[in-house]
Amino acid sequence: MAENTPRLRIGMVGYAFMGAVHSHAWRTAHRFFDLPLTPELTAVAGRNLAAVTAAAERQGWKSVETDWRRLVERDDIDLIDICTPGNTHREIAIAALQAGKHVLCEKPLANTVEEAEEMADVARAAAANGVFAMCGFTYRRTPALTLAKRFVDEGRLGEIRHVRAQYLQDWLSDADAPLTWRMDKAKAGSGALGDIGAHSIDTAQWITGSDIAGVSAIMKTFVGERPVGGDLVGLGGKGASDAEKGPVTVDDATAFTARFDNGAIGVFEATRFALGRKNAMRIEVNGSMGAIAFDFEESNVLQYFDGSDDQAAQGFRRIIVTEPVHPYVGNWWPAGHGLGYEHGFTHQVVDLVNAISAGEQPRPSFDDALRVQRVLAAVEASAGDRSTWHAIS
């Protein structure tokens, strides 16, 4: 990194799980990749002064604010990174873009299609003036999935016929796990559907290059109320035995069938109740000439089937995606030394910074994220309408 490289001064809103991993990415990217702009961790905002100050010290931020509006007003900030619950995304993103700040917003883009449409409209207008917005569907930056996308784009799979996508976790399977904002529809928008299912939807549309045209869905809440307060461990934990309970207003699990606009059919499942599955973000795509399969619990591996292989030797081959020729990997460790969850966020920063410097729209754009939001809304509408078929508007 050249000493005279211009800075990209970051203001981040939120400092918990997503804030911590975003901070790591902003700190790390320019140390492994040659970037045209050097990210600077200028300020982080959170409502609790003591907590945000402690987070800033741990994560490397220069200063703190207790109101995100101050970040937007500051002249020494170029980009606003939104790591907060979905009910806050619209207001923060629109204010930042209208103030001339670039925006990185965590997924899903918003809690409703209407909010997402407004955000996408503002982002399009801002882009015309060189101010860009991107939504953080970070699994796109997993090297194995990026390689899968490359294989599809190169035509190795032929005509896409099937998409099979699951996102399986188990951190909510204990009925005594405490009630958090992720179980409050007013804040989160939805449960497993928007929290993790949104990743599967984006990944499927991105890899295939085809949008979901319609869905038939079911949604289920297994535990209707949970303890308010208790010991948080990771995303879950244990509620206090004598704590009052509050209602869970989101889905615990969602499943739906889908039709893509290229004629392919899909099956999707998202749950936070799959005991034994910790972060099984899976996708399999079958085409007329080949297939790919991926599971994030083996995140450095891509399974690839080539239908043109000699029949006697056909089968899924296990590609260890740790070679310098693989996407992003050449900037990291020697071949065979795998990457982890946090590296996708670093790659996200790399792609975002390069796009901003080049004056190009980073992807996924807010329009890309809006397409995911429309699918989320159709899934909820179908599930609430006896699983009837709902076209994506």
Beta strands, then each sheet from edge to edge (+ up, - down):
strand 1: 7-13
strand 2: 38-45
strand 3: 63-65
strand 4: 79-82
strand 5: 102-106
strand 6: 133-136
strand 7: 160-168
strand 8: 212-220
strand 9: 225-227
strand 10: 230-233
strand 11: 236-239
strand 12: 245-247
strand 13: 253-260
strand 14: 265-271
strand 15: 280-287
strand 16: 290-295
strand 17: 301-306
strand 18: 317-320
strand 19: 390-391
sheet 1: 3+ 2+ 1+ 4+ 5+ 6+
sheet 2: 18+ 17- 16+ 15- 7+ 14+ 13- 8+ 19-
sheet 3: 9+ 12-
sheet 4: 10+ 11-
end
